[in-house]
Amino acid sequence: MRHAAVVVSLLIALPSLAHAQSQPIGAIAALVGEGTITHAVRAERAPAKVRDQVYVRDRIETAQRSVIRVLMGGRVTITIRERSIVTITDDPMRTRVDLESGTLAFKVHEGGLRAGEVAELLTPNTITGIRGSLVVAEVSGSDSDVTVLEAHRPITIAPRSNSTQTTQLPVGHTVRVSGPPHAPRFGQIRRALRERLSYVADLAEVPGRPRDGGQERAFTHDARAAHVAPQLGAHPSARAEMLQRQRSAVVERRGDPAASRRRAHPEDRDDAVRRARPDERDDTVRRARPDERDDAVDRSGGTRRFGARR
């Protein structure tokens, strides 16, 4: 009887599953280099092309020096970097992207999720819950690195073996999780360095296409960078160079006393001379050569120390 109930449930579920797999959940919007897409319903591996439709459980692979961007109904943008393997699934209440290896940027657009809906980015040993955010994940061997570039709502990360054991991952922070899926080891959640954020922000872009602004959010946690951003344009390396130039200029000004004296107003210099102690002025006179002192006296119409000039 129990087996019969299971069979009936499967028979009921199969048509709905087939219908879901027949409906596209997204499309390839950009392609740099080469990649392949394997449709789950046909199990056929074919070269990826721009405007190719993506279905539930499709598997996308990228070659070396290649990037594929997938748009999912204007709600989610997935940028798959070189030598990556990704499986995309979608159901009425959850968008899930499984990164088997390589690197991808997962962006949930603000307002793209309905109330109670969640998007998940999976690596072999982690699950990252995303709601209106931009997250970059990198998988190499048994290591998973997850970095948050933008967060409109809290982002959580958990072991894949226990999805309820969540930890918040703040914007501008990164974490490394090592080990097998059944026993992952979480490293320290730390604030990412500027160089790291700049590198990760570039991973969210497609080479040769206008930048979509992900790199701007990489520096929102740094007040100084946010202050100079309007005068530097969009590229993060330009911001870093400007900050470095500003710091160098400050150090140079502090270490050059002659420049400080040159910048002083003439009246300020006169005041400094008047404020000098008498013994300092006498030392200056004593250091002058005898002929210089005599010439100075002659020019003033005075007499020499040992008699009048003949």
Stockholm file with secondary structure:
# STOCKHOLM 1.0

chainA/1-310         MRHAAVVVSLLIALPSLAHAQSQPIGAIAALVGEGTITHAVRAERAPAKVRDQVYVRDRIETAQRSVIRVLMGGRVTITIRERSIVTITDDPMRTRVDLESGTLAFKVHEGGLRAGEVAELLTPNTITGIRGSLVVAEVSGSDSDVTVLEAHRPITIAPRSNSTQTTQLPVGHTVRVSGPPHAPRFGQIRRALRERLSYVADLAEVPGRPRDGGQERAFTHDARAAHVAPQLGAHPSARAEMLQRQRSAVVERRGDPAASRRRAHPEDRDDAVRRARPDERDDTVRRARPDERDDAVDRSGGTRRFGARR
#=GR chainA/1-310 SS CHHHHHHHHHHHHHHHHHHHHHSCCEEEEEEESCEEEEETTTTEEEECCTTCEECTTEEEEECTTCEEEEEETTTEEEEECTTCEEEEEEETTEEEEEEEEEEEEEEECTTCSCTTCEEEEECSSEEEEESSEEEEEEEETTEEEEEEEEESSCCEEEETTCTTSCEECCTTEEEEEESCTTSCEECCCEECCHHHHHHHHHHTSCTTSCCCSHHHHTTTTCHHHHHHGGGTCSCHHHHHHHHHHHHHHHHHHHTCHHHHHHHSCHHHHHHHHHHSCHHHHHHHHHHSCHHHHHHHHHHTTCCBTTBCCC
#=GC SS_cons         CHHHHHHHHHHHHHHHHHHHHHSCCEEEEEEESCEEEEETTTTEEEECCTTCEECTTEEEEECTTCEEEEEETTTEEEEECTTCEEEEEEETTEEEEEEEEEEEEEEECTTCSCTTCEEEEECSSEEEEESSEEEEEEEETTEEEEEEEEESSCCEEEETTCTTSCEECCTTEEEEEESCTTSCEECCCEECCHHHHHHHHHHTSCTTSCCCSHHHHTTTTCHHHHHHGGGTCSCHHHHHHHHHHHHHHHHHHHTCHHHHHHHSCHHHHHHHHHHSCHHHHHHHHHHSCHHHHHHHHHHTTCCBTTBCCC
//
